[in-house]
């Protein structure tokens, strides 16, 4: 029958995407941006942000899926994509689909490609794209190297986000990471995803029980890997070792759940040294650089 492409249809496709993303880890490992934890996280965020809550089908209505007969082998959701290891050649079709979707936009089209993925790079070059100096960094850590959590300053403690009676400072802590204000709808959506674990949704509170820092992660049980999705610390509590201690609490909690690795995605160290130094200090190792490619309209 050959490769076919169609738009996302219904919640059944959402379930197919989740299984597909779980399965691709065996080939890509942590050198892989669009994993199930990030996919569920972003969908839950989009369902709850701004105005009335949306359904998954509304969020994914413009996603495209590629099939080999009944087998899902590729997907495109806005500016992110994933292809199965034996079907990387369909990336050219993915590029063409997105260019058609963006034909009426005045904005440049961007792709994020890991350094060294020569087949993807070749497809972009052939279509007139160029590699910029902008990149992101993927790091991971072997959780067998994690033993005990670092101590917090006196009077500070770690609590689970679902156990808090008040969440306004949690929402603002997320805003420090993402630049948008979180809300109750988003947190409720997070709680309902398959990769959510309350043990990995943590805050540090000060002696007055005010939220000082946040670390929120997701767990892919099949692949035994944790993705760090958000880490932030209020300005007045910085340079106290709180973020580093909270990170070690999170990694120990992940290890207790059965995770073997944790992974995190950061912006350029030259522009944002603090978060990159934090992960390096805890023991995360560089997996790869994800460079931005552009094509001017």
ABEGO torsion letter per residue (X at the ends): XEBBBBBBABAAAAAAAAAAAAAAAAAAEABBABBAAAAAAAAAAAAABEEBBBBAAAAAAABBBBBBEABBABBBBEABBBBBAAAAAAAAAAAAAAAAAAAABABBBBBBBBBGBAAAAAAAAAAGBBBBABBBBBBBBBAAABBBBBBBBBGBBBBBAAABABAAAAAAAAAAAAGBBBBAAAAAAAAABAABBAAABBBBBBAAGBBABBBBBBBBAAAGBBBBABBBBBAAABGAGAAAAAAAAAAAAAAAAGBABBBBBBBBAAABAAAAAAAAAAGBBBAEBBBBBBBBX
